[in-house]
């Protein structure tokens, strides 16, 4: 994905809020720099986790996500 349109951002933001409300976590690995810049500019990066490497993402997973219960609604 190279661009984010306002409709996509709205859908994404609603999904992130729902996932976070259920104690979930949204993560991006090696995201396009333009997407990362957009997320940071809008403050959305505070609702999701951005990782530059697989090692960073796996460390986060092992420390935070791995033992969380799965909640489906």
Secondary structure, DSSP 4 states (H G I P E B T S, - for coil): -----HHHHHHHHHHHHHHHHTT---EEES--HHHHHHHHHHTGGGTSEEESSHHHHHHHIIIIITTSPP---
